[in-house]
Amino acid sequence: MSVEMVKPGVWRVRWREGNRNRSKVLGRKRDAEAFDAEVRRKRRLGELAMQERGKESLAEFVQEWYAKYAVPNLEPKTIDLYEWLLNSHILLALGGLPLRELDAETITGWRADLARKGLGTESQRKALKLLRGVLQRAVEWNRIPVNPARLVKLPAAASTPEVRPLPPEKVEAMRAYLLARNQLDHAALVSLLGYAGLRPQEALALSWGHVRDRTLLIEQRVAGGEIKRSTKNRQNRTVRLLAPVVQELKELRMWQRRPSDEALLFAGPGGGPWSETTLGNWKRRAFAPAKAAAGVPDATPYTLRHSFASLLIWEGRPITYVAAQLGHSPAMTLRTYAHVFEEFEDVDRTSAEEAIQRARGKFVPSEYLLEQHA
């Protein structure tokens, strides 16, 4: 810090604030000296305040973080996971330490202990990422000056197996099993997952007002048995409805006796959204036997999204289009489906609707297919 004369009657105060050089020009020397003294006073107060910060333990700060950040911003499933990580792996070892005593060496030793105790690599990664997030809030809330967990290297992620999209024939085999049991709503849900690429939570939040002639509006999701007025990535999107799915949804609405636009396509007990229990029961009682009948015991409702992506790639759609339909970034789409793009790079293109109709014809009498398009 310094006070200097720029020219007669003009004085300048120089000081450093963080990583920046600052200055202020004043007209009189005594004003410049008074300003300089004030800057010094504030700096001393700031340094004293920082010395007092960080005395609270990590466990105490986590309670504040939970109430201020976790509850208002995170999904119930995420909170459940974080509670398990905190109580089982983070607070037992580090919870009693003051925030300001948490340094990179301490956290590195803690992560090594997790590995020695046999905790899986993915769980180690999640625990360290969670600790990073908690301590980042501590930095933002002026409890500590830097985040020491950011200096600790994450364990190498396990290699992710390539996605294996189900061909339309397998999706149709699942539908055929459900239709044979007069479960039109379950069959339609499988179609929306496999042929519109919806996440299960998005499909279960659809009302009939979201169904247009050729598109679906995706603007909400189910979480914790409630409708959340936002998607997973906080961005609404419009999804293409393939012709076979359009027909199927028309039949479903008639089967449901023409419900109002406000009604959910897949309503739970009492007409409200599915709870986690309802979804679990559906997976066990409807989806599991259907996928077993189709010969794909490892399939999950979520992985049916890959089938929709592969149909679009088979059509020759660019990465940006596939990403927009799925609600992904183009970069994530390329990482996930690079091998699918390579596989279909030099093959003859087939429309998604033709591929579905051809597969559907193996399970549905041809006379019925003709009636649909008469």
Residue, then its C-alpha position, 0 to 999 in steps of 0.5 A: m500500500s502507498v500514497e503518492m502524488v500524481k501531480p500537484g494537487v492530485w494524490r493516488v492510493r495504491w493497494r492490493e486486493g486479492n490477486r488484483n492491484r487497485s488504486k484510487v485518485l483523490g484531490r488532497k493528501r490528507d484525504a488520500e492518507a485517510f483513505d489509505a488508513e481505512v483500507r489498512r483498517k479493513r484489511r486488519l479486521g478481515e484478517l482477524a475475522m478469517q482467523e476466527r472462522g473455521k473453528e466449527s467442526l466439519a460435523e457442525f458445518v454439515q448440519e448447516w449445509y444440510a438445512k441451507y443447501a441440501v434440502p432446498n436443492l437436492e432430490p430425495k434420492t440424492i439426499d439419501l445417498y449423501e446421508w449414507l456417505l456422510n454418516s458411514h464414511i466421512l463424518l466418522a473419520l473427519g467430522g470432529l475436525p475443525l474446518r480450518e484443520l482440514d488440509a489436503e494431507t489429512i483428506t488424502g490419508w482419509r481417502a487411502d483409509l477408505a481404500r484399505k477398508g475395501l470401499g469400492t472405487e465408485s463409492q470412494r469417488k462419490a464420497l470425495k466428490l461430496l466432501r468437495g461439494v460441502l467444503q466448497r460451500a464452506v469457501e463460498w460462505n467465508r468459513i475457510p479461504v480455500n477448498p483443500a479437498r480439490l487438491v486431492k486426486l479422485p481415484a480412477a473411475a472404473s471403465t464403463p461398459e458400452v451401452r447395448p441398445l435393445p433392438p425393436e424386436k426385443v422391445e416389441a416382445m416385451r410389449a406383446y407380453l404385456l398386451a397379452r395380459n391386457q396391460l395396455d398402460h404398461a405396454a405404452l410405458v415401455s414404448l415411451l421409454g424405448y421409442a421416445g427415449l424418456r427417463p422413467q421419471e419423465a414418462l411418469a410425469l406426463s399428462w395428456g396435455h403434454v401429448r401433441d399430434r407429433t411431439l411430446l412436451i417434456e417439462q416435469r418429472v416425478a421425484g419422491g412421489e411428487i411432480k417437480r416442475s422441471t426436468k433433470n437438467r432444468q431444461n424443457r424439451t420437445v421429443r419426436l413422437l414416432a407414428p407407432v407410438v402416436q397410434e398407441l397413445k390414441e388407443l391408450r386414451m380411449w382405453q382410459r375412457r378419454p381422460s382430461d388433459e390434466a390427467l396423468l398418462f400413468a396415474g398412481p393410486g388416487g390419480g396422483p403420481w407414482s411413488e417409489t414403492t409403486l415404481g418398484n412394484w411395477k418393475r417387479r410385477a410387470f417389467a421383470p416378467a416382460k423382459a424375461a419373456a423377451g430374453v433380456p433379463d439385464a434390461t432396465p427401464y432406464t436403459l430402454r432410452h438407448s433403444f430410441a437413441s440407436l433408432l435415431i442414429w440408424e436413421g442417420r440423425p446427427i449427434t446434435y439432434v440425438a442429444a436434443q431428443l434425449g435431453h443430453s449435451p452433444a458431448m455426453t451423447l458422443r461419449t455414450y453412443a460413439h460406438v453406435f455411430e461407428e457401427f451404423e456409419d456405412v450401413d443403409r439408413t432405415s427410418a425408425e418408424e419402419a424398423i418398429q413396424r417391421a418388428r411389430g409385425k412379428f408379434v401383431p397380425s398384419e391385418y391389425l397393422l393395415e387397420q392402423h394406417a387405413 
